[in-house]
Amino acid sequence: MVKKAAKRVKKTAKYTITQKRSGRYSVMSPEAKMINGEEKVKILIEAGLIKVKVKKAAPAEAAAEPAAS
């Protein structure tokens, strides 16, 4: 019995998305090069496979406190 390393989730003309056995995703270009970084995150969000949480900005009051003299 042969186990597959990853299953194909989606294939388009621009890229192929596969899911590894660990549950993480990989994105490969048609030239068989891995796509990483922000471009990979953008592709996975558009495909609806991941959700990204946006960090809340620090309260403006804390940054604007006057220094004690």
C-alpha positions as CSV (number, residue, x, y, z in Angstrom):
1,M,0.0,0.0,0.0
2,V,1.4,3.4,-1.0
3,K,0.6,6.5,1.0
4,K,0.3,9.8,-0.7
5,A,2.3,12.6,0.8
6,A,-0.3,15.2,0.0
7,K,-3.8,15.5,-1.5
8,R,-4.6,17.9,-4.3
9,V,-7.2,20.5,-3.0
10,K,-7.5,22.8,-6.0
11,K,-5.8,23.2,-9.4
12,T,-5.9,26.3,-11.6
13,A,-3.9,27.5,-14.5
14,K,-1.8,29.7,-12.1
15,Y,-1.2,27.3,-9.2
16,T,-1.9,24.0,-7.5
17,I,-2.9,23.8,-3.8
18,T,-2.2,20.6,-1.9
19,Q,-2.8,19.7,1.7
20,K,-0.1,17.9,3.5
21,R,-0.8,15.1,6.0
22,S,0.0,17.5,8.8
23,G,-3.0,19.7,7.6
24,R,-0.8,22.5,6.3
25,Y,-1.2,23.7,2.7
26,S,1.4,24.1,0.0
27,V,1.0,26.2,-3.2
28,M,3.0,25.3,-6.3
29,S,3.3,27.3,-9.6
30,P,2.9,25.6,-13.0
31,E,6.7,25.7,-13.3
32,A,6.8,23.4,-10.2
33,K,8.2,26.1,-7.9
34,M,6.8,26.6,-4.4
35,I,4.9,29.8,-3.7
36,N,5.6,31.3,-0.3
37,G,5.0,34.3,1.9
38,E,2.3,36.8,1.4
39,E,1.4,35.6,-2.1
40,K,0.7,32.1,-0.7
41,V,-1.5,33.5,2.1
42,K,-3.4,35.6,-0.4
43,I,-4.1,32.6,-2.6
44,L,-5.2,30.4,0.4
45,I,-7.5,33.2,1.6
46,E,-9.1,33.6,-1.9
47,A,-9.6,29.8,-2.0
48,G,-11.4,30.0,1.4
49,L,-8.9,27.5,3.0
50,I,-7.6,29.7,5.8
51,K,-8.6,32.8,7.8
52,V,-6.2,35.5,8.9
53,K,-6.7,37.3,12.2
54,V,-5.7,41.0,12.1
55,K,-4.0,42.2,15.2
56,K,-5.7,45.1,17.0
57,A,-3.7,48.3,17.1
58,A,-2.4,49.4,20.5
59,P,-4.7,51.9,22.2
60,A,-3.8,55.5,21.2
61,E,-4.0,56.6,24.9
62,A,-1.1,54.5,25.9
63,A,1.1,56.0,23.2
64,A,0.0,59.5,23.8
65,E,0.7,59.5,27.6
66,P,2.8,62.6,28.7
67,A,6.1,61.8,30.3
68,A,6.2,62.6,34.1
69,S,8.8,65.4,34.8
